[in-house]
């Protein structure tokens, strides 16, 4: 290690040049990183939602939509506004209740206008990401200027831009926290500058190389840099403190070499527990775990490389400034706290064990939620605020779809009829139930003879017969001429397509009015087909009443799937509710897997680190206890917890905050070798470990709460709050219960020490 450290310090200028080139490469590469904003993209390929979404993306067109609520408006103005919105280029329809209109005979005014509020359900001509839809949405907002309006849409929703804006403020707050903490715990002001350069380079290298993975999630992109800083800050602190100790008896170059040689094993060992937590995330079925785990693992590796290769060069370069900016130590001694901890050990430990037992049960009953749009956050973006405001006056339904093999309209009609009969379903739509006449006598896919088609289309019967003859010839169905043509039946939708093709080809001439009607009718049919009929599959769209998740909703989904399976062997029920259903199913498996793997990895690392079978149990008990306490709080306070927050935070909390317990334990194990009084050893270990724990711990807690309070993205906010709260609980337990367990279980530690067990075995063999 000393030779390696000497090589690094001696070649410091070369390493500075290499890092400069790497920073340029990373800065250029940042723009290449793709961001995925939908969590459903990370669902396992085997899930129904993932398969259904892939089919829908390939086979169907989903037009952009928006819901707009306008408050403090009269009905007359609301009706006029609906017509004004409908005139915007790029908007297909803005249905609104109008008395006397046939389209609203079976509907109620309260579905559109209630309590001086108007609700507009806007449908665009194209998909939401096209230029036409974007321009139309901009025009909608311009039209609404001056009204008290709430816009709920994903057409112009840009989560990435919103997050970037939020993260600027969060990073600024986190930097202030870091500066305050480092100033308080530093021994020289120059070390703060060195730390910031080191952190900045490591973060830049990690962010710039994320494009190696092609795309990363918005979650990883948002919190990666902050978590990297919070998780890896210990490494720089350990190296610099080692340097300051060696600097008292050596010159700068030698002190840097010796400090680095001692820090490399210590830092590498410390990083293993953090990495183990990140590796555990990669085993999740839900792909977000792999995404976040590999990026943060890479972040920790870059932090290690930067601390080992760049920081020694910075220390040597700024050695004079380090000497000139030395200041008194601001960190107080906490021996009084240590004495209190020792005195209360027989009171605190039983209370802790009881709390751990109770919170273990409570955390298992934590009310998890899986819908992104159901997460509560202190700061709401326009999307969530509009949704909540609309829900106050009007019922918000969940749009779902049943995807089935195409080709059988009769089966589709039966499914649609049964869907409409369900209490939980508000509306159901498919090609097999689109009415084409005012009386509702005929459906778009019904097969009609010439006389029936003439009545529906209000076209001369002789002309219709001629059209039927042309159709039969085009389809080479010559038997229609052998029989009575009046018995020949063609579906309305096929006939509309044929008439339009003939008009466009000039085979049949129509007057101007008829031509416009045919164009409008064909356009409506094409739009319906794009949305509801694909090459291999058909889509039945329905709206589900009630909550977007929960046992009752999930049971309804099961009933709908079972009902459709009576007619088809291949069925996909797709929507937010089924996405949440699949997420809840994968969560049950991921929950157990992550908990077991993280504890196992950390336990094995601790076993080899301390060469004791008892110590890993004590350390894991304290940190796992802090995790149970953290996630029992939502149950106790009757609040909800986003499932992803639990999976990610529990892994990070175990992998990162276990370091705090390791710091105290390592100090205690070293001190007890020379200090016979175990109580005094615990007090001194706690006092020596306090600066390190308070530095990294405060930064992790502050970063977590800053993320949770300042971002308008509910997913990121949930992660931040859970992480900040969890880190704070871990620090409290490590600074109180952990030293007490070390003292009380001192004999157990001795008896389970592996080296001692080996010696006893050797003594038995010799005897």
C-alpha positions in Angstrom: 0.0 0.0 0.0 2.9 2.4 0.8 4.4 1.7 -2.6 1.1 2.2 -4.3 0.5 5.5 -2.4 4.0 6.6 -3.3 3.3 6.0 -7.0 0.1 8.0 -6.8 1.6 11.0 -5.0 4.7 11.0 -7.2 2.6 11.0 -10.4 0.2 13.5 -9.1 0.6 15.9 -12.1 -0.2 13.2 -14.5 -3.3 12.2 -12.6 -4.5 15.9 -12.5 -4.1 15.9 -16.3 -6.0 12.7 -16.7 -8.9 13.9 -14.5 -9.0 17.2 -16.5 -9.5 15.2 -19.7 -12.0 12.9 -18.0 -14.0 16.0 -16.8 -14.1 17.4 -20.4 -15.3 14.0 -21.7 -18.0 13.8 -19.0 -19.1 17.4 -19.6 -19.6 16.7 -23.3 -21.4 13.4 -22.6 -24.0 14.8 -20.3 -26.3 15.8 -23.1 -26.2 12.2 -24.5 -27.9 10.7 -21.4 -31.5 9.8 -22.2 -34.2 10.2 -19.4 -37.1 7.9 -19.0 -40.1 9.6 -17.2 -42.5 6.6 -17.0 -42.0 4.1 -14.2 -44.0 1.6 -16.2 -41.0 1.3 -18.5 -39.3 -0.6 -15.7 -42.0 -3.2 -15.2 -40.8 -6.7 -15.8 -41.5 -7.9 -19.4 -43.6 -10.8 -18.0 -46.2 -8.4 -16.5 -49.6 -7.9 -18.1 -49.2 -4.1 -18.1 -45.8 -4.2 -19.8 -47.0 -6.6 -22.5 -50.3 -4.7 -23.0 -48.5 -1.3 -23.3 -46.1 -2.7 -25.8 -49.0 -4.0 -28.0 -50.9 -0.7 -27.6 -47.8 1.4 -28.6 -47.3 -0.8 -31.7 -50.9 -1.2 -32.8 -52.9 1.8 -31.7 -52.9 5.6 -31.8 -53.7 7.3 -28.5 -54.7 10.9 -29.1 -53.7 13.5 -26.6 -56.2 14.5 -24.0 -56.6 17.2 -21.4 -59.1 18.0 -18.6 -59.6 21.6 -17.9 -61.6 23.0 -15.0 -62.7 26.7 -15.1 -64.1 28.1 -11.8 -66.3 31.1 -11.2 -68.0 31.0 -14.6 -71.6 31.1 -15.6 -73.1 28.3 -17.7 -73.6 30.6 -20.7 -69.9 31.7 -20.7 -68.8 28.1 -20.1 -70.7 26.9 -23.2 -69.3 29.6 -25.3 -65.8 28.8 -24.1 -66.2 25.2 -25.0 -67.1 26.2 -28.6 -64.1 28.6 -28.7 -61.7 25.8 -27.5 -63.1 23.4 -30.1 -62.3 25.8 -32.9 -58.5 25.6 -32.0 -56.5 23.9 -34.8 -55.4 20.5 -33.5 -58.4 19.9 -31.2 -60.8 17.2 -32.3 -63.6 17.7 -29.7 -64.5 19.5 -26.5 -67.9 18.0 -25.5 -70.0 20.2 -23.3 -73.7 19.9 -22.2 -76.0 21.8 -24.5 -79.8 21.5 -23.9 -81.6 20.2 -26.9 -78.5 18.6 -28.5 -79.1 14.9 -29.3 -75.6 13.9 -28.1 -76.5 15.0 -24.5 -80.0 13.5 -24.2 -78.9 10.7 -21.8 -76.4 12.9 -19.9 -76.7 15.4 -17.1 -75.6 19.0 -16.8 -73.8 18.2 -13.6 -71.3 16.0 -15.5 -70.0 19.2 -17.2 -71.1 22.1 -15.0 -71.5 22.2 -11.3 -71.0 24.8 -8.5 -70.1 27.6 -10.9 -67.3 25.3 -12.3 -67.1 24.0 -15.9 -65.2 20.8 -16.8 -63.9 20.4 -20.4 -62.5 17.0 -21.6 -60.4 18.0 -24.6 -59.4 15.5 -27.3 -56.6 16.4 -29.7 -56.3 15.5 -33.4 -53.0 13.7 -32.9 -50.8 12.0 -30.3 -49.7 14.2 -27.4 -46.1 14.5 -28.4 -46.7 16.0 -31.9 -46.1 19.6 -32.9 -49.7 20.1 -33.7 -50.8 18.9 -30.2 -48.2 21.0 -28.5 -49.2 24.1 -30.5 -52.9 23.4 -29.7 -52.2 23.0 -26.0 -50.3 26.3 -26.0 -53.3 27.9 -27.7 -55.6 26.4 -25.1 -53.6 28.0 -22.3 -53.7 31.3 -24.2 -57.4 31.1 -24.5 -57.8 30.3 -20.8 -55.8 33.4 -19.9 -57.9 35.6 -17.7 -60.0 32.6 -16.4 -59.5 30.9 -13.1 -58.4 27.6 -14.7 -56.8 24.3 -13.7 -55.2 22.2 -16.5 -54.7 18.5 -16.0 -52.8 17.0 -18.9 -49.6 15.2 -20.0 -49.6 16.9 -23.4 -47.2 19.7 -22.4 -46.1 18.1 -19.1 -42.3 18.1 -18.8 -41.2 16.3 -15.6 -37.6 16.4 -16.6 -37.6 20.2 -17.0 -39.5 20.6 -13.8 -37.1 18.4 -11.9 -34.1 20.3 -13.3 -35.6 23.5 -12.0 -36.3 22.0 -8.6 -32.8 20.4 -8.4 -31.1 23.7 -8.9 -32.7 24.9 -5.7 -32.1 21.6 -3.9 -28.4 21.5 -4.9 -28.0 25.1 -3.7 -29.6 24.2 -0.3 -27.5 21.1 0.0 -24.3 23.0 -0.8 -25.1 25.5 2.0 -25.6 22.5 4.4 -22.3 21.0 3.3 -20.4 24.3 3.7 -21.9 24.9 7.2 -21.2 21.3 8.3 -17.7 21.2 6.9 -16.9 24.6 8.3 -18.0 23.4 11.7 -16.2 20.0 11.6 -13.1 21.1 9.7 -9.6 21.8 11.1 -8.6 24.1 8.2 -10.7 26.2 5.9 -8.7 25.0 2.8 -10.0 21.4 3.3 -13.5 22.6 2.4 -12.2 23.8 -1.0 -10.4 20.5 -1.5 -13.6 18.5 -0.6 -15.8 20.6 -2.9 -13.4 20.0 -5.8 -13.2 16.3 -5.1 -17.0 16.0 -4.8 -17.6 18.1 -8.0 -15.2 16.0 -10.1 -16.6 12.7 -8.8 -20.2 13.8 -9.5 -19.3 15.1 -13.0 -17.6 11.9 -13.9 -20.6 9.9 -12.8 -23.2 12.0 -14.4 -21.3 12.2 -17.7 -20.8 8.4 -17.9 -24.5 7.6 -17.3 -24.9 7.5 -21.1 -23.0 4.2 -21.0 -26.3 2.8 -19.9 -28.2 4.4 -22.7 -31.1 5.7 -20.7 -31.7 6.2 -17.0 -34.8 7.0 -15.0 -35.9 10.4 -13.9 -35.5 9.2 -10.3 -31.9 8.3 -10.7 -31.1 11.4 -12.7 -32.7 13.7 -10.1 -31.2 12.2 -6.9 -28.0 10.5 -8.1 -25.6 13.4 -7.6 -27.0 14.4 -4.2 -27.0 10.8 -3.0 -23.5 10.3 -4.3 -22.3 13.2 -2.3 -24.1 12.2 0.9 -23.0 8.5 0.6 -19.3 9.1 -0.3 -18.4 12.2 1.8 -16.8 10.0 4.4 -14.0 8.9 2.0 -12.6 12.4 1.6 -12.9 13.1 5.3 -11.1 10.0 6.3 -8.2 10.7 4.0 -7.8 14.3 5.0 -8.0 13.6 8.7 -5.3 10.9 8.2 -3.1 13.5 6.4 -3.5 16.0 9.2 -2.4 13.4 11.7 0.6 12.4 9.7 1.5 16.0 8.9 2.3 16.7 12.6 5.5 14.6 12.3 6.2 14.4 8.5 6.7 16.7 5.6 3.8 17.2 3.1 4.9 14.6 0.5 5.6 11.8 3.0 2.5 12.6 5.1 0.4 12.3 1.9 1.9 9.0 1.0 1.5 7.5 4.5 -2.0 8.9 4.9 -3.1 7.4 1.6 -1.5 4.0 2.3 -3.5 3.9 5.6 -6.7 5.3 4.1 -7.0 3.0 1.0 -7.8 -0.2 3.0 -10.0 1.7 5.5 -12.0 3.6 2.9 -12.3 0.5 0.6 -13.7 -1.5 3.5 -16.1 1.3 4.5 -17.4 1.5 0.9 -18.2 -2.2 0.7 -21.3 -1.9 2.9 -22.6 1.0 0.9 -22.0 -0.9 -2.4 -23.6 -4.0 -1.0 -26.8 -2.0 -0.5 -26.7 -0.7 -4.1 -26.0 -4.2 -5.4 -29.0 -5.6 -3.5 -31.2 -3.1 -5.4 -30.0 -4.5 -8.7 -31.8 -7.8 -7.9 -35.2 -6.2 -7.9 -37.8 -7.5 -10.4 -38.8 -3.9 -10.9 -36.2 -2.5 -13.2 -35.8 0.8 -11.4 -33.7 -1.0 -8.8 -31.1 -2.1 -11.5 -31.2 1.4 -12.9 -30.5 3.2 -9.6 -28.3 0.5 -8.2 -25.8 0.5 -11.0 -25.6 4.3 -11.3 -25.0 4.7 -7.6 -22.5 1.8 -7.5 -20.7 3.6 -10.3 -21.0 6.8 -8.3 -19.3 5.3 -5.3 -16.5 3.8 -7.5 -15.9 7.2 -9.1 -15.8 8.8 -5.6 -13.2 6.2 -4.5 -11.1 6.8 -7.6 -11.3 10.5 -7.2 -10.4 10.4 -3.5 -7.5 8.0 -4.1 -6.0 9.5 -7.3 -7.0 13.2 -7.4 -7.3 14.3 -3.7 -3.7 13.5 -2.7 -2.6 15.8 -5.6 -4.9 18.5 -4.4 -3.6 18.2 -0.8 0.0 18.5 -1.9 -0.9 21.4 -4.3 -2.7 23.4 -1.6 -0.5 22.4 1.4 0.6 25.9 2.1 -2.9 27.2 2.0 -3.9 24.3 4.4 -1.2 25.4 6.9 -2.3 29.1 6.6 -6.0 28.4 7.2 -5.8 26.2 10.2 -8.4 27.2 12.8 -9.5 26.0 16.2 -11.7 22.8 16.3 -15.4 23.8 16.6 -16.6 20.2 17.3 -17.2 19.9 21.0 -16.3 16.8 23.1 -19.4 14.7 24.1 -18.0 12.8 27.0 -20.9 14.0 29.1 -23.3 12.4 26.6 -21.2 9.3 26.6 -21.4 9.0 30.4 -25.2 9.4 30.2 -25.4 6.7 27.6 -23.4 4.3 29.7 -25.5 5.1 32.8 -28.8 4.5 31.1 -27.8 1.3 29.3 -30.1 -1.0 31.3 -33.0 1.2 30.7 -32.5 2.1 27.1 -31.7 -1.3 25.7 -35.0 -3.0 26.9 -37.0 0.0 25.6 -35.1 -0.3 22.3 -35.8 -4.0 22.0 -39.5 -3.5 22.7 -39.7 -0.7 20.2 -37.9 -2.8 17.6 -40.4 -5.7 18.1 -43.4 -3.4 17.9 -42.1 -1.4 14.9 -41.1 -4.6 13.1 -44.8 -5.5 13.1 -46.0 -2.0 12.3 -43.6 -1.6 9.4 -45.1 -4.8 7.9 -48.5 -3.1 8.1 -47.3 0.2 6.5 -50.0 1.4 4.0 -48.1 1.4 0.8 -49.3 3.1 -2.4 -48.3 2.3 -5.9 -49.9 5.1 -8.0 -47.5 8.1 -8.7 -50.4 10.5 -8.8 -51.6 9.5 -5.3 -48.5 10.4 -3.5 -48.9 13.3 -1.0 -46.2 15.9 -1.2 -45.7 19.3 0.5 -45.0 21.0 -2.8 -47.4 20.3 -5.7 -46.8 20.9 -9.4 -49.6 22.1 -11.7 -50.4 18.6 -12.7 -51.2 17.3 -9.2 -52.8 20.6 -8.0 -55.2 20.5 -11.0 -56.1 16.9 -10.4 -56.9 17.6 -6.8 -58.9 20.6 -7.7 -61.0 18.8 -10.3 -61.6 15.9 -7.9 -63.1 18.4 -5.4 -66.0 19.1 -7.8 -66.2 16.3 -10.4 -65.6 12.6 -10.2 -62.3 11.6 -11.7 -62.4 8.3 -13.5 -59.6 6.0 -14.5 -59.2 5.3 -18.2 -58.5 1.6 -18.8 -58.3 -0.7 -21.8 -59.0 -4.4 -22.6 -56.7 -5.6 -25.4 -57.9 -8.7 -27.3 -57.3 -10.4 -30.6 -59.3 -8.8 -33.4 -61.7 -10.2 -35.9 -64.8 -11.0 -33.9 -67.1 -8.0 -33.3 -69.8 -10.2 -31.8 -67.6 -11.2 -28.9 -66.5 -7.6 -28.5 -70.1 -6.5 -28.3 -70.8 -9.0 -25.6 -67.8 -7.9 -23.5 -68.7 -4.2 -23.9 -72.3 -4.9 -22.9 -71.1 -6.7 -19.8 -68.7 -3.9 -19.0 -71.4 -1.3 -19.2 -73.5 -3.4 -16.8 -70.9 -3.3 -14.1 -71.4 -0.8 -11.3 -67.7 0.0 -11.2 -67.6 1.0 -14.9 -68.7 4.4 -16.0 -68.4 4.1 -19.8 -67.2 1.5 -22.3 -66.3 2.0 -25.9 -65.2 -0.2 -28.8 -66.0 -0.4 -32.5 -68.6 -3.0 -31.6 -70.8 -0.5 -29.7 -70.4 2.8 -31.6 -73.9 3.9 -32.6 -74.4 5.4 -36.0 -78.0 6.6 -35.8 -80.0 8.7 -33.3 -82.2 5.8 -32.2 -79.2 3.6 -31.4 -80.6 0.9 -33.7 -77.4 0.3 -35.6 -73.8 -0.2 -34.6 -70.8 0.8 -36.7 -69.8 -2.8 -37.3 -73.4 -4.1 -38.0 -73.9 -5.7 -41.5 -76.7 -4.0 -43.4 -78.5 -4.7 -46.6 -78.9 -1.9 -49.2 -82.3 -0.7 -47.9 -81.1 -0.5 -44.3 -77.9 1.3 -45.3 -80.0 3.8 -47.4 -82.0 4.6 -44.3 -79.0 5.1 -42.0 -77.0 7.1 -44.5 -80.0 9.0 -45.8 -78.9 8.2 -49.4 -81.0 7.3 -52.4 -81.7 3.5 -52.5 -80.7 3.2 -56.2 -77.4 4.8 -55.5 -76.8 2.5 -52.5 -77.6 -0.6 -54.7 -75.1 0.6 -57.2 -72.5 1.1 -54.5 -73.2 -2.5 -53.2 -72.7 -3.8 -56.7 -69.4 -2.1 -57.0 -68.4 -3.4 -53.6 -69.3 -7.0 -54.4 -67.2 -6.7 -57.6 -64.3 -5.1 -55.8 -64.3 -7.9 -53.2 -64.8 -10.6 -56.0 -68.0 -11.8 -54.3 -69.8 -12.6 -57.5 -72.4 -14.8 -55.8 -74.1 -11.5 -54.7 -75.2 -11.1 -58.3 -76.5 -14.6 -58.5 -78.8 -14.1 -55.5 -81.0 -11.2 -54.6 -78.8 -8.1 -54.1 -81.2 -6.8 -51.5 -80.1 -9.7 -49.2 -76.4 -8.9 -49.6 -75.0 -7.5 -46.3 -71.9 -5.3 -45.7 -70.7 -3.9 -42.5 -71.2 -0.1 -42.1 -67.6 0.5 -41.4 -66.4 -1.4 -44.5 -68.9 0.4 -46.7 -67.8 3.8 -45.5 -64.2 2.9 -46.3 -65.2 1.7 -49.8 -67.3 4.7 -50.6 -64.5 7.0 -49.6 -62.0 5.1 -51.7 -64.3 5.3 -54.8 -64.8 9.0 -54.3 -61.1 9.6 -54.0 -60.4 7.5 -57.1 -63.1 9.2 -59.1 -65.0 6.0 -59.6 -68.2 7.6 -58.3 -69.1 11.2 -58.4 -70.8 13.0 -55.5 -72.0 16.5 -55.2 -70.1 18.9 -52.9 -72.3 18.5 -49.9 -72.3 14.7 -50.1 -68.5 14.7 -50.6 -68.0 16.7 -47.4 -70.3 14.4 -45.5 -68.4 11.4 -46.7 -65.0 13.0 -45.8 -66.2 13.8 -42.3 -67.7 10.4 -41.8 -64.6 8.6 -43.1 -62.3 10.8 -40.9 -64.4 9.9 -37.8 -64.2 6.2 -38.7 -60.4 6.4 -39.3 -59.9 8.1 -35.9 -62.0 5.3 -34.3 -60.0 2.6 -36.0 -56.6 4.2 -35.1 -57.6 4.1 -31.5 -59.6 0.9 -31.3 -58.5 -1.4 -34.1 -55.0 -2.7 -34.9 -53.4 -5.2 -37.2 -53.7 -8.1 -34.8 -55.6 -6.7 -31.8 -58.6 -4.6 -30.9 -58.8 -2.3 -27.9 -61.9 -1.8 -25.7 -61.6 1.4 -23.7 -63.6 1.9 -20.5 -63.5 4.3 -17.5 -63.3 2.8 -14.0 -65.0 4.6 -11.1 -63.4 4.9 -7.7 -59.8 4.7 -6.5 -57.0 4.0 -8.9 -55.6 1.3 -6.6 -56.6 -0.8 -3.6 -58.0 -4.2 -2.9 -61.4 -3.4 -4.3 -60.0 -1.9 -7.5 -57.7 -4.9 -7.9 -60.6 -7.3 -7.4 -62.6 -5.4 -10.1 -59.6 -5.8 -12.5 -59.5 -9.5 -11.8 -63.3 -9.8 -12.6 -62.9 -7.9 -15.9 -60.0 -10.1 -16.9 -61.9 -13.3 -16.0 -64.9 -12.1 -17.9 -62.9 -11.3 -21.1 -61.1 -14.7 -20.8 -64.5 -16.4 -21.3 -64.3 -15.2 -24.9 -60.5 -15.1 -25.6 -57.5 -17.0 -24.5 -55.3 -13.9 -24.8 -56.4 -10.9 -22.8 -54.5 -7.8 -21.5 -56.2 -5.3 -19.1 -54.1 -2.1 -19.2 -54.2 1.2 -17.4 -53.0 2.9 -14.3 -54.9 0.5 -12.1 -53.3 -2.6 -13.6 -49.9 -0.9 -13.5 -50.4 -0.4 -9.8 -51.7 -4.0 -9.5 -48.5 -5.3 -11.2 -46.3 -3.0 -9.1 -47.9 -4.3 -5.9 -47.3 -7.9 -6.9 -43.6 -7.3 -7.7 -43.2 -5.3 -4.5 -44.1 -8.2 -2.3 -41.2 -10.2 -3.8 -38.8 -7.3 -4.1 -39.5 -6.3 -0.5 -38.3 -9.7 1.0 -35.5 -10.0 -1.5 -34.0 -6.6 -0.9 -34.2 -6.9 2.9 -32.6 -10.4 3.0 -29.9 -9.6 0.4 -28.9 -6.3 2.0 -28.7 -7.7 5.5 -26.8 -10.8 4.2 -24.3 -8.8 2.2 -23.7 -6.3 5.0 -23.4 -9.2 7.6 -20.8 -11.0 5.6 -18.7 -7.9 5.1 -18.9 -7.1 8.8 -18.0 -10.7 9.7 -14.7 -10.4 7.7 -14.1 -6.8 8.8 -14.3 -7.5 12.6 -13.6 -11.2 12.6 -16.5 -11.7 15.0 -19.8 -13.5 14.7 -21.5 -11.5 17.3 -20.6 -7.9 16.2 -22.3 -8.2 12.8 -25.6 -9.2 14.5 -25.4 -6.2 16.9 -24.7 -3.7 14.1 -27.4 -5.1 11.7 -29.9 -5.1 14.6 -29.4 -1.4 15.3 -29.6 -0.3 11.6 -32.4 -2.7 10.8 -34.2 -1.5 13.9 -33.9 2.1 12.6 -35.4 1.0 9.2 -38.4 -0.6 11.0 -38.9 2.5 13.1 -38.7 4.7 10.0 -41.3 2.7 8.1 -43.6 2.2 11.0 -44.2 6.0 11.2 -46.6 6.0 8.2 -48.7 3.3 9.9 -48.7 5.1 13.3 -49.6 8.5 11.7 -52.2 6.9 9.4 -50.3 8.3 6.3 -49.2 6.4 3.2 -45.8 5.4 1.9 -44.8 5.1 -1.8 -43.6 1.6 -2.3 -40.5 2.7 -4.2 -39.4 4.9 -1.3 -39.3 1.8 0.9 -37.3 -0.4 -1.5 -34.7 2.2 -2.3 -34.4 4.0 1.1 -34.3 0.7 3.2 -31.4 -0.4 1.0 -29.5 2.9 1.2 -30.2 3.2 4.9 -28.8 -0.2 5.6 -25.8 0.1 3.3 -24.8 3.7 4.1 -25.7 4.3 7.8 -24.2 1.0 8.9 -20.9 3.0 8.4 -21.9 5.1 11.5 -22.1 1.9 13.6 -18.8 0.7 12.1 -17.0 3.9 13.0 -18.0 3.6 16.7 -17.4 -0.1 16.8 -14.0 0.2 15.2 -13.0 2.9 17.7 -14.2 0.8 20.6 -12.4 -2.4 19.4 -9.1 -0.4 19.1 -9.5 1.4 22.4 -10.4 -1.7 24.4 -7.1 -3.2 23.5 -5.3 -0.7 25.7 -8.0 0.4 28.1 -9.2 -2.1 30.7 -12.2 0.0 31.8 -14.9 -0.9 29.2 -17.1 2.0 30.3 -14.3 4.5 29.7 -13.5 2.8 26.4 -17.2 3.2 25.2 -17.2 6.9 26.2 -13.9 7.6 24.4 -15.0 5.7 21.3 -18.2 7.7 21.2 -16.3 10.9 21.6 -13.8 10.1 18.8 -16.5 8.9 16.4 -18.7 11.9 16.9 -17.0 14.3 14.4 -17.2 11.7 11.5 -20.8 10.8 12.2 -22.0 14.3 12.7 -20.3 15.4 9.4 -21.6 12.8 7.0 -24.8 12.1 9.0 -25.9 15.8 9.0 -25.3 16.1 5.3 -27.3 12.9 4.5 -30.2 14.0 6.8 -30.1 17.6 5.4 -29.9 16.4 1.8 -32.9 14.0 2.3 -35.1 16.6 3.9 -34.1 19.2 1.3 -35.1 16.9 -1.5 -38.3 16.0 0.2 -39.4 19.6 0.9 -38.3 21.5 -2.2 -39.2 19.3 -5.2 -42.6 19.2 -6.7 -42.1 15.7 -8.1 -44.0 13.5 -5.6 -41.8 10.4 -6.2 -38.6 12.3 -5.5 -40.2 14.1 -2.5 -41.3 10.8 -1.0 -37.7 9.3 -1.4 -36.1 12.4 0.1 -38.4 12.5 3.2 -38.0 8.8 3.9 -34.2 9.0 3.5 -33.8 12.1 5.7 -36.0 10.6 8.4 -34.3 7.2 8.2 -30.8 8.7 8.4 -31.7 10.8 11.4 -33.2 7.7 13.2 -30.0 5.8 12.4 -27.8 8.5 13.9 -29.8 8.7 17.1 -29.6 4.9 17.6 -26.0 4.7 16.7 -25.1 7.5 19.1 -27.1 6.0 22.0 -28.1 2.3 21.7 -25.0 1.1 19.7 -22.4 2.0 22.4 -24.7 0.5 25.1 -25.0 -2.8 23.2 -21.2 -2.9 22.7 -20.7 -2.5 26.5 -23.4 -4.9 27.6 -22.4 -7.6 25.0 -18.7 -7.2 25.5 -18.3 -10.8 26.7 -20.4 -12.0 23.8 -18.0 -10.2 21.4 -15.0 -11.9 23.0 -16.6 -15.3 22.9 -17.6 -15.0 19.2 -14.3 -13.6 18.0 -13.1 -15.9 15.2 -9.4 -15.5 15.9 -10.0 -16.5 19.5 -12.0 -19.5 18.3 -9.1 -20.6 16.1 -6.6 -20.2 18.9 -8.8 -22.4 21.2 -9.0 -25.0 18.4 -5.3 -25.0 18.1 -4.8 -25.3 21.8 -7.2 -28.3 21.9 -5.2 -30.0 19.1 -1.9 -29.4 20.9 -3.4 -30.8 24.1 
